[in-house]
Amino acid sequence: MFSRFSLWPRMMFGLLLLVSVLLTACGTNLSSLSNNGNSGLIQVVAAENFWGSIAAQVGGSHVHVTSIIVDPNADPHSYEPTAADARTVVQAQYVIVNGAGYDPWADKLLQANPVSGRKELNVGDLNGKHEGDNPHMWYNPDYVTAVANKIRDDLKALDPTDASSFDQSAQAFLTTGLKQYHDLIATIKARYSGTPVGATESIFSYFAPALGLNLITPYSYLKAVSEGTDISAADQATVEQQVRQKQIKILVYNAQNTPNNIQGLIALAKANNIPVATITETLSPANVSFQEWQVVQLQGIQSALAQAIGK
């Protein structure tokens, strides 16, 4: 479904640069920006809606959050932003991008639209990740906690008057909001620790160890599928052998990225009576919260493991 890592179109970048010039010609600063009818609220822009959902919950009634990637069919890797996206970034007091090479278009928007006083959070930088590393950090529970705490601290710096409210909202998200998420992770780890599993993308590479699962698919295969590059013949043979010989108990795949070769692998797993479970790259459906999305996926993984192992 996704086409990975398309080149930045020169015409689009030129359009965004023109928007930047027009918006900053008189010296853009935060005090001069329109709040789009949300007077008094911190204007937050998230490149992807999974980070946007967390920001909205941590910020509570003191923020207005706009996520750029909201369509489950849009590929954050190769998204081509619009002039409206550029204007949204210019009007933001706080911008959250994933980083680590995942959303380079977002970095270009920030560079093309400088704003004095704007705070920016690059999740990759926060977690010590760089281009070439696995960028799917929202599937690492520890990184999710780190991001929520960082958003809290950044919002407190922007709005010290409401600092206690941000503390309370962040705590509520991390404890009450994520309770079922963490409970499911703990249950899966307790019941299925060490279970060998397979996956189609590096999107699962952080989640598997958090769940105590032994992801035996070659990482080079997972990364190639995620980045849309050629899979080596050796990796393809290894993955198919793992399925045919039932070395894996379940197969986890990204339902938003199923080219023909992945569809073939899914069919092969089903033909060999290996249960499959799905995860997605962005919120699906788009109007659910981060934790609602994750809980449904965790329940699917748990169900597949129970079907495979019988407990």
TIMI-518776 format. One record per residue (C-alpha): residue number from 1; residue in three letters; y, x, z. Coordinates in pm, whole numbers, plus 32768, in hexadecimal, padded with zeros to 4 digits. Each point is the difference from the previous one (the first is absolute). Example, Ala and Ser with C-alpha at 12.3 -4.5 7.8 and 13.67 -1.06 7.14 Angstrom:
+-----+------+------+------+------+
|  nr | rest |   c2 |   c1 |   c3 |
+-----+------+------+------+------+
|   1 |  ALA | 7E3E | 84CE | 830C |
|   2 |  SER | 8158 | 8089 | 7FBE |
+-----+------+------+------+------+
! end
This chain:
+-----+------+------+------+------+
|  nr | rest |   c2 |   c1 |   c3 |
+-----+------+------+------+------+
|   1 |  MET | 8000 | 8000 | 8000 |
|   2 |  PHE | 80EE | 811A | 8055 |
|   3 |  SER | 8074 | 810C | 7F0E |
|   4 |  ARG | 802C | 8137 | 80D3 |
|   5 |  PHE | 8120 | 80F5 | 8004 |
|   6 |  SER | 80C7 | 7FA0 | 7EC7 |
|   7 |  LEU | 8129 | 80E1 | 7FAB |
|   8 |  TRP | 8159 | 7F98 | 8077 |
|   9 |  PRO | 80A6 | 7F5C | 7ED5 |
|  10 |  ARG | 8143 | 80B2 | 7F9C |
|  11 |  MET | 80AE | 7EBF | 7FA5 |
|  12 |  MET | 7FAC | 7F61 | 8150 |
|  13 |  PHE | 8078 | 812D | 80C0 |
|  14 |  GLY | 8140 | 7FFF | 7F36 |
|  15 |  LEU | 8035 | 7E92 | 8056 |
|  16 |  LEU | 7FC9 | 8041 | 8171 |
|  17 |  LEU | 80EC | 8127 | 7FF6 |
|  18 |  LEU | 8109 | 7F25 | 7F5E |
|  19 |  VAL | 7FD1 | 7EFD | 8114 |
|  20 |  SER | 8026 | 8116 | 80FE |
|  21 |  VAL | 8144 | 8077 | 7F63 |
|  22 |  LEU | 8090 | 7EA1 | 7FF8 |
|  23 |  LEU | 7FA1 | 7FB8 | 8167 |
|  24 |  THR | 8072 | 814B | 808D |
|  25 |  ALA | 8139 | 8030 | 7F2C |
|  26 |  CYS | 80E0 | 7F9E | 8123 |
|  27 |  GLY | 7F3E | 80C3 | 8104 |
|  28 |  THR | 7EE5 | 7F26 | 8083 |
|  29 |  ASN | 7FCD | 7FFC | 8176 |
|  30 |  LEU | 7F41 | 7F1B | 80E5 |
|  31 |  SER | 8132 | 7F51 | 8088 |
|  32 |  SER | 806A | 7F8D | 7EA5 |
|  33 |  LEU | 7EB4 | 7F6B | 7F95 |
|  34 |  SER | 7FB8 | 7E8E | 7FDD |
|  35 |  ASN | 7EEF | 7F7E | 80E5 |
|  36 |  ASN | 7F8E | 7EF9 | 7F05 |
|  37 |  GLY | 8041 | 7EE6 | 80F2 |
|  38 |  ASN | 7F52 | 80B1 | 8122 |
|  39 |  SER | 8137 | 8068 | 80C0 |
|  40 |  GLY | 7FB8 | 80DA | 812C |
|  41 |  LEU | 7E98 | 804E | 7FA0 |
|  42 |  ILE | 7F89 | 815D | 7FAC |
|  43 |  GLN | 7FAE | 8004 | 7E8E |
|  44 |  VAL | 7EA9 | 80A2 | 7FD8 |
|  45 |  VAL | 7F56 | 804D | 7EB5 |
|  46 |  ALA | 7E90 | 8066 | 7FED |
|  47 |  ALA | 7F6E | 8086 | 7EBF |
|  48 |  GLU | 7EB6 | 7F50 | 804E |
|  49 |  ASN | 7FC3 | 7EBB | 80B8 |
|  50 |  PHE | 7F00 | 808C | 80F7 |
|  51 |  TRP | 8111 | 80DA | 8099 |
|  52 |  GLY | 80F7 | 7EE2 | 7FD5 |
|  53 |  SER | 7F23 | 7F1A | 80CF |
|  54 |  ILE | 7FF6 | 80FA | 811C |
|  55 |  ALA | 8179 | 8036 | 7FF0 |
|  56 |  ALA | 803E | 7E8A | 800E |
|  57 |  GLN | 7F2B | 7FDC | 8136 |
|  58 |  VAL | 8093 | 812C | 80B2 |
|  59 |  GLY | 8163 | 7F9A | 7FA6 |
|  60 |  GLY | 7FD3 | 7E92 | 8052 |
|  61 |  SER | 8133 | 7F25 | 7FED |
|  62 |  HIS | 80E9 | 812B | 7FDB |
|  63 |  VAL | 7F91 | 806C | 7EA4 |
|  64 |  HIS | 7FEB | 7F76 | 7EA1 |
|  65 |  VAL | 7EE4 | 80AA | 7F43 |
|  66 |  THR | 7FDA | 800C | 7E87 |
|  67 |  SER | 7EC1 | 8094 | 7F6D |
|  68 |  ILE | 800C | 8077 | 7E99 |
|  69 |  ILE | 7E88 | 7FFA | 7FB9 |
|  70 |  VAL | 7F88 | 7EA1 | 8055 |
|  71 |  ASP | 7F30 | 7F9C | 7ED1 |
|  72 |  PRO | 7E8D | 804C | 803F |
|  73 |  ASN | 7FE4 | 804F | 7E8C |
|  74 |  ALA | 810F | 810D | 800C |
|  75 |  ASP | 7F95 | 816A | 801E |
|  76 |  PRO | 80DA | 80BC | 80FB |
|  77 |  HIS | 7FA2 | 8149 | 7F57 |
|  78 |  SER | 809F | 7FAA | 7EB3 |
|  79 |  TYR | 80F5 | 7EEB | 8054 |
|  80 |  GLU | 8139 | 7FFC | 7F29 |
|  81 |  PRO | 8126 | 7F8C | 80D8 |
|  82 |  THR | 8112 | 7F1F | 7F7E |
|  83 |  ALA | 8179 | 8007 | 801D |
|  84 |  ALA | 7FDB | 7EF6 | 810F |
|  85 |  ASP | 7F1E | 80EF | 80C2 |
|  86 |  ALA | 810E | 810B | 7FE6 |
|  87 |  ARG | 8107 | 7F13 | 8088 |
|  88 |  THR | 7F16 | 7F9C | 811D |
|  89 |  VAL | 7FD9 | 816E | 8061 |
|  90 |  VAL | 8179 | 8036 | 7FF5 |
|  91 |  GLN | 8031 | 7EDD | 80F0 |
|  92 |  ALA | 7EFA | 807F | 80F5 |
|  93 |  GLN | 804E | 809F | 814D |
|  94 |  TYR | 7E95 | 806D | 8027 |
|  95 |  VAL | 7F05 | 8052 | 7EEC |
|  96 |  ILE | 7E8C | 803A | 8034 |
|  97 |  VAL | 7F32 | 80AD | 7EF3 |
|  98 |  ASN | 7E96 | 806A | 800B |
|  99 |  GLY | 802D | 815C | 7F6F |
| 100 |  ALA | 7EED | 8103 | 7FC6 |
| 101 |  GLY | 8020 | 7FC4 | 7E88 |
| 102 |  TYR | 7FA2 | 7E91 | 801E |
| 103 |  ASP | 814D | 7F63 | 7FA0 |
| 104 |  PRO | 80D3 | 810A | 7F4F |
| 105 |  TRP | 80D5 | 7EEC | 7F66 |
| 106 |  ALA | 807D | 7FAC | 815F |
| 107 |  ASP | 8078 | 8165 | 8036 |
| 108 |  LYS | 80B6 | 7FEE | 7EB4 |
| 109 |  LEU | 80AB | 7EBD | 8069 |
| 110 |  LEU | 807B | 80A6 | 813E |
| 111 |  GLN | 8079 | 8135 | 7F49 |
| 112 |  ALA | 80B1 | 7F2F | 7EF7 |
| 113 |  ASN | 80A1 | 7F20 | 8105 |
| 114 |  PRO | 8085 | 80D3 | 8120 |
| 115 |  VAL | 809C | 7F42 | 8123 |
| 116 |  SER | 80B6 | 809F | 8123 |
| 117 |  GLY | 7F5D | 7FAF | 814E |
| 118 |  ARG | 7EC0 | 7F6A | 7F76 |
| 119 |  LYS | 7EC3 | 8059 | 80BE |
| 120 |  GLU | 7EC5 | 804C | 7F3D |
| 121 |  LEU | 7E94 | 8012 | 806D |
| 122 |  ASN | 7F0A | 80BA | 7F26 |
| 123 |  VAL | 7EAC | 7FAD | 8096 |
| 124 |  GLY | 7F5C | 812C | 7F5B |
| 125 |  ASP | 80FC | 80EF | 809A |
| 126 |  LEU | 7FD3 | 7F57 | 8154 |
| 127 |  ASN | 7E89 | 803D | 7FF5 |
| 128 |  GLY | 800A | 8158 | 7F60 |
| 129 |  LYS | 7F7B | 7F8B | 7EB0 |
| 130 |  HIS | 806E | 808A | 7EB1 |
| 131 |  GLU | 7FC6 | 7FB1 | 7E92 |
| 132 |  GLY | 7E8F | 8040 | 7FBA |
| 133 |  ASP | 7F95 | 7F88 | 8158 |
| 134 |  ASN | 7F68 | 7EA9 | 8033 |
| 135 |  PRO | 8135 | 7F1B | 8004 |
| 136 |  HIS | 7F54 | 7EC2 | 807E |
| 137 |  MET | 807C | 802F | 8164 |
| 138 |  TRP | 800E | 7E8F | 805A |
| 139 |  TYR | 7E84 | 800F | 8016 |
| 140 |  ASN | 8013 | 80F9 | 8120 |
| 141 |  PRO | 8032 | 7F44 | 814A |
| 142 |  ASP | 80A5 | 812E | 80A4 |
| 143 |  TYR | 80FE | 8019 | 7EE6 |
| 144 |  VAL | 8048 | 7E8C | 801A |
| 145 |  THR | 8056 | 8031 | 8170 |
| 146 |  ALA | 80D8 | 8130 | 7FAF |
| 147 |  VAL | 80BF | 7F40 | 7EF5 |
| 148 |  ALA | 803D | 7ED3 | 80E1 |
| 149 |  ASN | 8089 | 80E4 | 8110 |
| 150 |  LYS | 80DB | 80BC | 7F09 |
| 151 |  ILE | 808B | 7EBA | 7F73 |
| 152 |  ARG | 804F | 7F94 | 8165 |
| 153 |  ASP | 80B9 | 8144 | 8046 |
| 154 |  ASP | 80C1 | 7FF4 | 7EB8 |
| 155 |  LEU | 806B | 7E98 | 8039 |
| 156 |  LYS | 8073 | 8058 | 815F |
| 157 |  ALA | 80D5 | 8118 | 7F6D |
| 158 |  LEU | 809B | 7F0D | 7F08 |
| 159 |  ASP | 8035 | 7EF0 | 8103 |
| 160 |  PRO | 8006 | 808E | 8164 |
| 161 |  THR | 8079 | 7EB5 | 808E |
| 162 |  ASP | 7EB1 | 7F5D | 7FB1 |
| 163 |  ALA | 7F28 | 812A | 8066 |
| 164 |  SER | 7F42 | 7F3E | 8109 |
| 165 |  SER | 7FAC | 7EF0 | 7F04 |
| 166 |  PHE | 7F6F | 8102 | 7F10 |
| 167 |  ASP | 7F33 | 8095 | 811B |
| 168 |  GLN | 7F72 | 7EAA | 8052 |
| 169 |  SER | 7FB9 | 7FA1 | 7E96 |
| 170 |  ALA | 7F53 | 814B | 7FB7 |
| 171 |  GLN | 7F2C | 7FE4 | 8138 |
| 172 |  ALA | 7FA1 | 7E99 | 7FA9 |
| 173 |  PHE | 7F9A | 806C | 7EA1 |
| 174 |  LEU | 7F31 | 8128 | 8078 |
| 175 |  THR | 7F4C | 7F3F | 8113 |
| 176 |  THR | 7FF4 | 7E8B | 7FBC |
| 177 |  GLY | 803B | 800E | 7E88 |
| 178 |  LEU | 7EFC | 810A | 7FB9 |
| 179 |  LYS | 7F06 | 7F96 | 810D |
| 180 |  GLN | 7F01 | 7F5C | 7F17 |
| 181 |  TYR | 802B | 8120 | 7F0A |
| 182 |  HIS | 7FAF | 8103 | 810B |
| 183 |  ASP | 7EEA | 7F2A | 8095 |
| 184 |  LEU | 7F51 | 7FE9 | 7EAF |
| 185 |  ILE | 8024 | 8174 | 7FC7 |
| 186 |  ALA | 7F66 | 8045 | 8156 |
| 187 |  THR | 7EE4 | 7F07 | 7FC5 |
| 188 |  ILE | 7FA5 | 8092 | 7EAD |
| 189 |  LYS | 800B | 8160 | 808D |
| 190 |  ALA | 7F22 | 7FA3 | 8126 |
| 191 |  ARG | 7EFA | 7F4D | 7F2E |
| 192 |  TYR | 7FF8 | 80C9 | 7EBF |
| 193 |  SER | 8072 | 8160 | 8059 |
| 194 |  GLY | 7F6D | 8101 | 7F13 |
| 195 |  THR | 7F96 | 7F02 | 7EF8 |
| 196 |  PRO | 8012 | 809C | 7EA4 |
| 197 |  VAL | 80E3 | 7F3A | 7F1A |
| 198 |  GLY | 8096 | 8021 | 7EA5 |
| 199 |  ALA | 8156 | 7FAF | 7F73 |
| 200 |  THR | 80B4 | 8001 | 7EB4 |
| 201 |  GLU | 814F | 8092 | 806A |
| 202 |  SER | 80AA | 80E5 | 80F9 |
| 203 |  ILE | 80A8 | 7EC7 | 8088 |
| 204 |  PHE | 7ECE | 7FE9 | 80E6 |
| 205 |  SER | 7FFB | 816E | 8065 |
| 206 |  TYR | 80D8 | 7FCF | 8136 |
| 207 |  PHE | 7F63 | 7EB6 | 8065 |
| 208 |  ALA | 7E94 | 8073 | 7FF7 |
| 209 |  PRO | 801B | 8106 | 8115 |
| 210 |  ALA | 80D8 | 7F14 | 80D0 |
| 211 |  LEU | 7EDD | 7F0B | 7FEC |
| 212 |  GLY | 7F03 | 810E | 8053 |
| 213 |  LEU | 7F62 | 7FE3 | 7EA7 |
| 214 |  ASN | 7F78 | 8124 | 7F39 |
| 215 |  LEU | 80A7 | 7FEE | 7EAB |
| 216 |  ILE | 7F1B | 80D0 | 7F20 |
| 217 |  THR | 80A4 | 7FBD | 7EAE |
| 218 |  PRO | 808F | 814C | 7F7E |
| 219 |  TYR | 8174 | 800C | 804E |
| 220 |  SER | 8044 | 8088 | 7EA4 |
| 221 |  TYR | 7F71 | 7EBC | 7F75 |
| 222 |  LEU | 80D0 | 7F29 | 80EC |
| 223 |  LYS | 813E | 80BC | 7FAA |
| 224 |  ALA | 7FC1 | 7FF2 | 7E8A |
| 225 |  VAL | 7FD8 | 7E86 | 8005 |
| 226 |  SER | 8135 | 7FD6 | 80DA |
| 227 |  GLU | 80D3 | 80D7 | 7F1A |
| 228 |  GLY | 7F70 | 7F82 | 7EBA |
| 229 |  THR | 7F83 | 8155 | 7F92 |
| 230 |  ASP | 7EB3 | 805A | 7F62 |
| 231 |  ILE | 7ECF | 7FF4 | 80DF |
| 232 |  SER | 7F1D | 812C | 7FD9 |
| 233 |  ALA | 7EA4 | 7FC2 | 7F77 |
| 234 |  ALA | 7F6D | 809E | 8138 |
| 235 |  ASP | 80C0 | 7F18 | 80E8 |
| 236 |  GLN | 7FA4 | 7ECF | 7F33 |
| 237 |  ALA | 7E92 | 8061 | 800B |
| 238 |  THR | 800F | 803C | 8178 |
| 239 |  VAL | 80A0 | 7EB0 | 8047 |
| 240 |  GLU | 7F06 | 7F43 | 7F28 |
| 241 |  GLN | 7EDF | 80BC | 80A3 |
| 242 |  GLN | 8080 | 7FA3 | 8159 |
| 243 |  VAL | 7FF3 | 7E94 | 7F98 |
| 244 |  ARG | 7EB1 | 8007 | 7F4E |
| 245 |  GLN | 7F59 | 80BC | 811D |
| 246 |  LYS | 80AD | 7F21 | 8100 |
| 247 |  GLN | 8098 | 8129 | 80B2 |
| 248 |  ILE | 8129 | 7F1F | 8050 |
| 249 |  LYS | 7FE4 | 7EBE | 80C7 |
| 250 |  ILE | 8137 | 7F56 | 7F73 |
| 251 |  LEU | 80FD | 803F | 7EEB |
| 252 |  VAL | 8173 | 7FC9 | 8044 |
| 253 |  TYR | 80E4 | 7FD6 | 7ED3 |
| 254 |  ASN | 816E | 7FC0 | 7FB8 |
| 255 |  ALA | 8011 | 7EA4 | 7F69 |
| 256 |  GLN | 8151 | 8056 | 7F63 |
| 257 |  ASN | 7F71 | 811E | 7F34 |
| 258 |  THR | 7EBC | 7FAC | 7F4D |
| 259 |  PRO | 7FF1 | 80A7 | 7EAA |
| 260 |  ASN | 7EBD | 7FE7 | 7F3B |
| 261 |  ASN | 7F58 | 8129 | 80A9 |
| 262 |  ILE | 8042 | 7F6E | 8159 |
| 263 |  GLN | 7F86 | 7EAB | 7F95 |
| 264 |  GLY | 7EC5 | 80AD | 7F8A |
| 265 |  LEU | 7FD2 | 80AA | 8150 |
| 266 |  ILE | 8032 | 7EB8 | 80BA |
| 267 |  ALA | 7EFC | 7F5A | 7F21 |
| 268 |  LEU | 7F11 | 8120 | 803E |
| 269 |  ALA | 802C | 7FDC | 8179 |
| 270 |  LYS | 7FBC | 7E8B | 7FF3 |
| 271 |  ALA | 7ECE | 8038 | 7F23 |
| 272 |  ASN | 7F7B | 80EA | 810D |
| 273 |  ASN | 8049 | 7F03 | 8114 |
| 274 |  ILE | 8116 | 80D1 | 8099 |
| 275 |  PRO | 8109 | 7F1D | 809A |
| 276 |  VAL | 8164 | 8032 | 7F88 |
| 277 |  ALA | 8149 | 7FD3 | 80B8 |
| 278 |  THR | 815F | 7FF5 | 7F76 |
| 279 |  ILE | 814A | 8093 | 806D |
| 280 |  THR | 814D | 7FFB | 7F4B |
| 281 |  GLU | 8122 | 80EC | 7FD8 |
| 282 |  THR | 8114 | 7F0C | 8061 |
| 283 |  LEU | 8011 | 7EBC | 80C7 |
| 284 |  SER | 7F1C | 7EFB | 7F68 |
| 285 |  PRO | 8070 | 7EF1 | 8000 |
| 286 |  ALA | 8160 | 8083 | 7FFF |
| 287 |  ASN | 8082 | 7F15 | 810F |
| 288 |  VAL | 7F19 | 806C | 811B |
| 289 |  SER | 8051 | 80FA | 8111 |
| 290 |  PHE | 7F79 | 8162 | 800A |
| 291 |  GLN | 7F09 | 7FA8 | 8113 |
| 292 |  GLU | 7F8B | 7EB9 | 7F61 |
| 293 |  TRP | 7FB3 | 80BF | 7EC0 |
| 294 |  GLN | 7F4A | 8117 | 80B5 |
| 295 |  VAL | 7F36 | 7F17 | 80DE |
| 296 |  VAL | 7F72 | 7F42 | 7ED4 |
| 297 |  GLN | 7F9C | 8149 | 7F5F |
| 298 |  LEU | 7F62 | 8082 | 813F |
| 299 |  GLN | 7F3C | 7EBD | 8024 |
| 300 |  GLY | 7F80 | 802E | 7E9D |
| 301 |  ILE | 7F92 | 8163 | 804A |
| 302 |  GLN | 7F5A | 7F90 | 8142 |
| 303 |  SER | 7F49 | 7EE9 | 7F4A |
| 304 |  ALA | 7F85 | 80EE | 7EF1 |
| 305 |  LEU | 7F81 | 80F5 | 8107 |
| 306 |  ALA | 7F4F | 7EEA | 80BE |
| 307 |  GLN | 7F5B | 7F8C | 7EBD |
| 308 |  ALA | 7F8F | 8162 | 7FB2 |
| 309 |  ILE | 7F86 | 8063 | 8158 |
| 310 |  GLY | 7FAB | 7EB4 | 809E |
| 311 |  LYS | 80CA | 800E | 8140 |
+-----+------+------+------+------+
! end
